Amino acid sequence: MRMSPPALPRRAAAEFIGTGALVAVIVGSGIRADSLSQDIGVRLLANATASALGLGLLIALIGPLSGAHFNPVVTLTAWWSRRPAGGAAEALAYIGAQLAGAVAGALLAEAMFGRAPGAWATESRAAPHLLLGEAVATAGLVLVVQGLRHIGRPALAPVAVAGYIGAAIWFTSSGSFANPAATVGRTFSDSFTGIAPASVPAFAAAQLLGMLLGMVLAGVLYGTERGADEPNPAEARRTG
């Protein structure tokens, strides 16, 4: 017997909690890495490993509830691919929950390490080569998510998406934020993973450009026919 999907408020709550937990992992592991080593390579390795593991676990746990987007880029591409009735309202609810969750997660990480929450990040990330790296990172993420949908293998998302993000933290110049909500949240942490508020508009623009590029690449590779959808909220859960 197929259970009915959770109501939208519950799905939005799942996105809030999941995004908050993800940003807490990213920011918290960055703060911890800062305190353990001054070697940039060691810090990056620690942050990438924790971020990938945390993301994979959260997708596995929350995916059956909301689809585990945790990212406005993923929400927008999912909405555009399916465009179901009422989908715009759901997308807006998800994005609002993701933004709020990202800020809450960053503040939680700061508080856990005894730092005064709310200090603005000072790390400028506005150089053109960083914006190019961020566009590439976001395009790759969209291609992975859309590719899994088109080939009918959305169950691989916890491993595939986490693996891609872990790799992209290393191979892109920007460190692969690839997430407008997380970018906003990380302005509240003046740490290894932070981004100065003044850099956010250009970073977000690069992410949106990367989203469009990723969708184009997915269309070129897989065509525009609809593939197997991502697990719809709670559709994967069955009883009886």
Buried (B, 14 or more C-beta within 10 A) or exposed (E): EEEEBBEBEBBBBBBBBBBBBBBBBBBBBBBBBBEEEEEEEEBBBBBBBBBBBBBBBBBBBBBBBBBBBBBBBBBBBBBEBEEEEEBEEBBBBBBBBBBBBBBBBBBBBBEBBEBEEEBEBEBEBBEEEBBBBBBBBBBBBBBBBBBBBBEEEBBEBBEBBBBBBBBBBEEBBBBBBBBBBBBBBBBBBBBBBBBBEBBBEBBBBBBBBBBBBBBEBBEEEBEEEEBEBBBBBBBBEEEE
